């Protein structure tokens, strides 16, 4: 990680600590801005260390980038955060397919060009002839008025009042994979889930292409627990869904849930 990225990560961590302490000291619910999966892992760790609770929502089920809410233990019943007024709005960007379609990166790039702050934007969900752009509420009017094109394609933007009904089908192709592994080291798990040799797995881990529980991991001997998420750049993601025991040869039987790209 270069100095710029390290400074940005440190700044996010300091802000999360500040928000967690505010929630605990004031006895109130405090919202973050949009967090990526690695930042959500940090928020979960910080909340545990400070002694508060954190939950996340990105505007729709299975969102990747999500807003966090930090609150004291006992502040609300379990699951009650679903009734909160989350600071999340949605813009619908539509285009005439006959004249071309922007890619996901085009829409994200155009959005960041007018706002220049990734933490104020959530996911961009692609549909047929339209996309849903999740953002903080204070941005929504500005984005609707300003986002006129993406990837040389003209856009017509409006506020989407009901993202759940407008949500395109986001089902990812998933498959279950049963295998045996010699240990729960990261290199053994990558080799199993992505069907490569142990040496290949070690190489891509050291090259920085592997994340464990959404955080970069450079150590081949890092341990993967049940429920752990292993992702490899360009190949997809695998969840260690279940440890199934040990076979007669002393190898661990595992069940992976794999999402391929």
C-alpha positions as CSV (number, residue, x, y, z in Angstrom):
1,X,0.0,0.0,0.0
2,X,1.5,3.4,-1.0
3,X,1.6,6.4,1.3
4,X,-1.5,8.0,-0.3
5,X,-3.7,5.0,0.1
6,X,-2.3,4.4,3.7
7,X,-3.1,8.0,4.7
8,X,-6.6,7.6,3.3
9,X,-7.1,4.3,5.1
10,X,-5.8,5.9,8.4
11,X,-8.2,8.8,7.9
12,X,-11.2,6.5,7.5
13,X,-10.2,4.5,10.6
14,X,-9.8,7.7,12.7
15,X,-13.2,8.8,11.6
16,X,-14.8,5.5,12.4
17,X,-13.3,5.5,15.9
18,X,-14.6,9.1,16.4
19,X,-18.1,8.1,15.3
20,X,-18.1,4.9,17.5
21,X,-17.1,6.9,20.6
22,X,-19.7,9.6,19.8
23,X,-22.4,6.9,19.6
24,X,-21.3,5.4,22.9
25,X,-20.8,8.7,24.8
26,X,-24.0,10.4,23.6
27,X,-26.2,7.3,23.6
28,X,-27.4,7.8,20.1
29,X,-27.3,6.3,16.6
30,X,-24.6,7.7,14.4
31,X,-24.3,7.1,10.6
32,X,-21.2,6.7,8.6
33,X,-20.9,7.5,4.9
34,X,-20.7,4.7,2.3
35,X,-18.1,2.1,3.2
36,X,-16.5,-0.6,1.0
37,X,-16.3,-4.2,2.4
38,X,-12.8,-3.6,3.8
39,X,-14.0,-0.5,5.6
40,X,-17.0,-2.3,6.9
41,X,-14.7,-4.9,8.4
42,X,-12.8,-2.1,10.1
43,X,-16.1,-0.6,11.4
44,X,-17.1,-3.9,12.9
45,X,-13.7,-4.3,14.6
46,X,-13.8,-0.7,16.0
47,X,-17.4,-1.1,17.2
48,X,-16.4,-4.2,19.1
49,X,-13.4,-2.5,20.6
50,X,-15.3,0.6,21.7
51,X,-18.3,-1.4,23.0
52,X,-21.0,-0.4,20.6
53,X,-23.0,-2.1,17.9
54,X,-22.8,-1.5,14.1
55,X,-25.2,-2.6,11.4
56,X,-25.1,-1.8,7.6
57,X,-27.4,-1.1,4.7
58,X,-26.7,-0.1,1.2
59,X,-30.2,0.7,-0.2
60,X,-30.9,-2.9,-1.3
61,X,-30.2,-6.5,-0.2
62,X,-26.6,-7.7,-0.9
63,X,-25.2,-4.2,-1.6
64,X,-21.4,-4.1,-1.6
65,X,-20.9,-0.5,-0.5
66,X,-23.1,0.2,2.6
67,X,-23.7,2.9,5.1
68,X,-23.1,1.9,8.7
69,X,-25.0,2.9,11.8
70,X,-23.3,2.8,15.2
71,X,-25.3,2.7,18.4
72,X,-25.0,1.7,22.1
73,X,-25.9,-1.8,23.2
74,X,-29.5,-1.8,24.2
75,X,-30.3,1.3,22.2
76,X,-32.7,-0.6,19.9
77,X,-33.9,-4.1,19.6
78,X,-32.1,-6.6,17.3
79,X,-33.1,-5.9,13.7
80,X,-34.8,-2.6,14.5
81,X,-32.2,-0.7,12.4
82,X,-34.3,-1.7,9.4
83,X,-36.9,0.9,10.5
84,X,-34.3,3.7,10.7
85,X,-34.4,6.6,8.2
86,X,-31.2,5.6,6.5
87,X,-29.3,8.5,4.7
88,X,-29.5,6.8,1.3
89,X,-31.1,8.1,-1.8
90,X,-31.3,6.6,-5.3
91,X,-31.0,8.2,-8.8
92,X,-32.3,6.4,-11.9
93,X,-30.2,7.1,-14.9
94,X,-31.8,6.0,-18.2
95,X,-30.7,6.0,-21.8
96,X,-31.9,5.0,-25.3
97,X,-30.3,1.6,-26.0
98,X,-30.6,2.2,-29.7
99,X,-27.8,4.9,-29.4
100,X,-25.5,2.8,-27.2
101,X,-25.2,1.8,-23.5
102,X,-22.7,3.0,-20.9
103,X,-20.6,0.5,-19.0
104,X,-20.6,0.4,-15.2
105,X,-17.2,2.1,-15.1
106,X,-18.6,4.9,-17.4
107,X,-21.4,5.7,-15.0
108,X,-19.2,5.5,-11.9
109,X,-16.6,7.7,-13.6
110,X,-19.1,10.3,-14.7
111,X,-20.6,10.4,-11.2
112,X,-17.2,10.8,-9.5
113,X,-16.3,13.5,-12.0
114,X,-19.1,15.8,-10.7
115,X,-18.7,14.9,-7.0
116,X,-15.1,13.6,-6.6
117,X,-15.9,11.8,-3.4
118,X,-16.3,8.0,-3.5
119,X,-17.6,7.8,0.1
120,X,-20.7,9.8,-1.0
121,X,-21.7,7.1,-3.5
122,X,-22.9,3.6,-3.0
123,X,-23.3,0.9,-5.6
124,X,-24.2,1.4,-9.3
125,X,-26.6,-1.3,-10.3
126,X,-27.0,-1.9,-14.0
127,X,-30.3,-2.7,-15.6
128,X,-31.6,-2.9,-19.2
129,X,-31.5,0.7,-20.5
130,X,-31.1,2.2,-17.0
131,X,-29.0,2.0,-13.9
132,X,-29.7,2.8,-10.2
133,X,-27.1,5.0,-8.5
134,X,-27.2,5.0,-4.7
135,X,-25.8,8.1,-3.0
136,X,-26.2,10.3,0.1
137,X,-29.4,12.3,0.1
138,X,-27.7,15.7,-0.1
139,X,-26.4,14.7,-3.5
140,X,-29.5,13.5,-5.2
141,X,-30.8,16.7,-6.6
142,X,-27.4,17.8,-7.8
143,X,-26.8,14.4,-9.5
144,X,-30.2,14.5,-11.3
145,X,-29.5,18.0,-12.6
146,X,-25.8,17.5,-13.5
147,X,-25.3,13.9,-14.7
148,X,-26.1,14.3,-18.4
149,X,-23.9,11.7,-20.0
150,X,-21.6,8.7,-19.4
151,X,-19.3,7.1,-22.0
152,X,-20.6,9.4,-24.7
153,X,-24.2,8.2,-24.1
154,X,-26.8,10.8,-23.1
155,X,-28.6,10.1,-19.8
156,X,-31.9,11.1,-18.5
157,X,-31.8,11.2,-14.7
158,X,-34.6,11.3,-12.1
159,X,-35.0,10.5,-8.4
160,X,-36.0,6.8,-7.9
161,X,-38.5,6.8,-5.0
162,X,-38.8,3.0,-4.8
163,X,-35.5,1.3,-5.6
164,X,-36.7,-2.1,-4.5
165,X,-39.3,-2.3,-7.2
166,X,-36.9,-0.9,-9.8
167,X,-34.1,-3.3,-8.9
168,X,-32.9,-5.4,-11.8
169,X,-32.2,-9.1,-11.3
170,X,-28.8,-9.1,-9.6
171,X,-28.5,-12.9,-9.0
172,X,-24.9,-14.0,-9.4
173,X,-24.0,-17.4,-10.7
174,X,-23.1,-19.5,-7.7
175,X,-22.1,-23.1,-7.3
176,X,-21.3,-25.4,-4.4
177,X,-18.0,-27.1,-4.4
178,X,-17.0,-30.0,-2.1
179,X,-13.3,-30.7,-1.7
180,X,-10.7,-31.8,0.8
181,X,-7.8,-29.7,1.9
182,X,-4.7,-30.4,4.0
183,X,-5.2,-27.4,6.2
184,X,-7.1,-24.1,6.5
185,X,-4.1,-22.0,5.3
186,X,-5.0,-19.4,2.8
187,X,-2.9,-20.9,0.1
188,X,-4.6,-24.3,0.5
189,X,-8.0,-22.7,0.5
190,X,-7.3,-20.6,-2.7
191,X,-5.9,-23.7,-4.4
192,X,-9.1,-25.6,-3.5
193,X,-11.7,-23.0,-4.3
194,X,-10.2,-21.7,-7.5
195,X,-8.8,-25.0,-8.8
196,X,-5.1,-24.2,-9.0
197,X,-1.8,-25.6,-7.6
198,X,-0.6,-24.6,-4.2
199,X,2.4,-22.9,-5.8
200,X,0.2,-20.8,-8.0
201,X,-2.0,-19.9,-5.0
202,X,1.1,-18.8,-3.0
203,X,2.3,-16.6,-5.9
204,X,-0.9,-14.7,-6.4
205,X,-1.2,-14.2,-2.7
206,X,2.2,-12.6,-2.5
207,X,1.4,-10.5,-5.6
208,X,-1.5,-8.9,-3.7
209,X,-4.3,-10.4,-5.8
210,X,-6.1,-12.1,-2.9
211,X,-8.4,-10.7,-0.2
212,X,-9.5,-12.5,3.0
213,X,-12.7,-11.2,4.5
214,X,-12.5,-8.2,2.1
215,X,-9.0,-7.2,3.3
216,X,-5.8,-7.6,1.3
217,X,-3.8,-10.6,2.6
218,X,-0.2,-11.2,1.6
219,X,0.5,-14.2,3.9
220,X,0.0,-17.7,2.4
221,X,-0.3,-19.1,6.0
222,X,-3.1,-16.9,7.1
223,X,-6.0,-19.0,8.5
224,X,-9.4,-19.1,6.9
225,X,-12.3,-19.7,9.3
226,X,-15.8,-21.1,8.6
227,X,-17.8,-18.3,6.9
228,X,-14.5,-16.7,5.7
229,X,-14.6,-14.9,2.3
230,X,-11.7,-15.5,-0.1
231,X,-11.6,-13.4,-3.3
232,X,-9.1,-13.5,-6.1
233,X,-8.8,-10.5,-8.5
234,X,-10.3,-11.4,-11.8
235,X,-11.5,-14.9,-10.8
236,X,-14.3,-14.3,-8.3
237,X,-15.1,-15.1,-4.7
238,X,-15.6,-18.1,-2.5
239,X,-17.1,-18.5,0.9
240,X,-16.0,-21.4,3.2
241,X,-19.6,-22.3,3.8
242,X,-19.1,-25.4,6.0
243,X,-16.4,-27.6,7.6
244,X,-17.6,-31.1,7.0
245,X,-15.1,-33.0,9.2
246,X,-11.9,-35.1,8.5
247,X,-11.6,-38.0,6.1
248,X,-9.7,-41.2,6.7
249,X,-6.5,-39.7,5.2
250,X,-6.6,-36.9,7.7
251,X,-7.7,-34.2,5.2
252,X,-10.3,-31.7,6.0
253,X,-13.6,-31.9,4.1
254,X,-15.0,-28.5,3.1
255,X,-18.0,-27.0,1.3
256,X,-17.3,-23.9,-0.7
257,X,-19.9,-21.5,-2.1
258,X,-18.3,-20.0,-5.2
259,X,-19.2,-16.9,-7.3
260,X,-17.4,-16.8,-10.6
261,X,-16.7,-13.8,-12.8
